[in-house]
Amino acid sequence: MNQLSILILAAGKGTRMYSDRAKVLHEIAGQSMISRVIDTALQLQPDFIGAVIGHGKELVKAQTERPVQWIEQAEQLGTGHAVACALPYLPKDGVTLVLYGDVPLIDVPTLKALITAADNGKNTVLLTDTLNDPTGYGRIVRENNGHIVRIVEEKDALPEEKEIDEINTGIMVLPTAKIADWTSRLKNANAQGEYYLTDVIALSVADHIPVIGVALPAHYLAAGVNNKLQQAELERIFQRQTAECLMTAGVTIADPNRFDVRGTLQCGKDVFIDINAVFEGECVLGNRVQIGANCVLKNVQVADDTVIKPFSHLENCTIGNNAQIGPFARLRPDTVLSDNVHIGNFVEVKKSTVKENSKINHLTYIGDSDIGANTNIGAGTITCNYDGVNKFRTEIGDNVFIGSNTLLVAPVKVGNSATTGAGSVITKTCPNDKLTVARAKQITLDNWQRPVKK
């Protein structure tokens, strides 16, 4: 096969998004639209890939970490002009696939079909669709023999042309060697005053290069995003497809319409996911894991038989087998929980390890700590790990009982089988097998009177 070049047109402002960000930076499933298009394009292993950018170009480059050639379109004078801006970067032969940064769900099989139909540049190829209501789209004009002869935009179409229901998606494959000639011959004598890339179709016909139409297998694949409503529609299509793939593989999802994956989700057998669960980054769920309603997991690994109860937020952490988390628990980055650990309601754990069979069940903050096995942390316990400048670690051994409302002022160590009295402020090492109490003596003032408001 000759060289494959890919151009992604992404210079538009996206006025109807009503946003300061460039349109192509708006996200589908947690990833910018242009990043999605680039990732799809890279799967085709092109010899060259470039993105034509304009509005918000610096932010687009900064937030899209992909191996592409960035090409600036200083003035947005139409799609034909955008492709002309890329001419200095294109090779001399092969084919060029034209994509759009705001068409995020286009897939590899569809693009491979287009490239195959191009036959190494012998044909110009269009991706077409047929709509019940084609209003707003460029129409595919064919001769009586069915051959495509041109594309007419909605604003320039005659009444009879507006009756055509076959439309141009904008995605096409062009013989690279002809692009310079064709773009130089484009005119802007149209309602928009722009240089339309679609006009190269008539030029292809005039140069006796056949124009082939490839039918789109599903409407959403070439659907563009011009406003937040269209963005939301594609989001739900993507999420529904993701849910269906998981359910087909055996995952139970309480409601596939209330489910979001913004990254990747790998599941074992007999996994249950309740409503409104959100998975970000790379998440792995073992066998028989249960995810409660309204949980958020980001870059989390959960081993077999663990239950994550409702409204829990977990990020960059690892959880062992048969653990119980939540409800309303927060596990922050670098938390590692071993098997059979219990983390209860309104408990926050950060940058800590908790060994087997230990329990932290109520209203507690554990930060920068190492907790041994078979240890119980009482309600209201706080590891005081930060002095305003530096972080310090707390070490708690095996078989420890931390009394309720204990403050552990790091750096501090609690030995194996030690116990702290409720309400203690621990600032020194607690020896093994001993009870340590650190609190003021209780007194009662007999002559004290409560102040009365005047």
Secondary structure, DSSP 8 states (H G I E B T S, - for coil): ---EEEEEEE----GGG--SS-GGGSEETTEEHHHHHHHHHHTT--SEEEEEE-TTHHHHHHH--SS-EEEE-SS---HHHHHHHTGGGS-SSSEEEEEETT-TT--HHHHHHHHHHHTTTTSEEEEEEE-S--TTS-EEEE-TTS-EEEEE-GGG--HHHHT--EEEEEEEEEEHHHHHHHHHT----STT----GGGHHHHHHHTT--EEEEE-SSGGGG----SHHHHHHHHHHHHHHHHHHHHHTT-EES-TTSEEEEEEEEE-TT-EE-TTEEEEEEEEE-TT-EE-TT-EEEEEEE-TT-EE-TT-EEEEEEE-TT-EE-SS-EE-TTEEE-TT-EEEEEEEEES-EE-TT-EEEEEEEEESEEE-TT-EE-TT-EEE-B-SS-B--EEE-TT-EE-TT-EEESSEEE-TT-EE-TT-EE-S-B-TT-EE---------TT-------
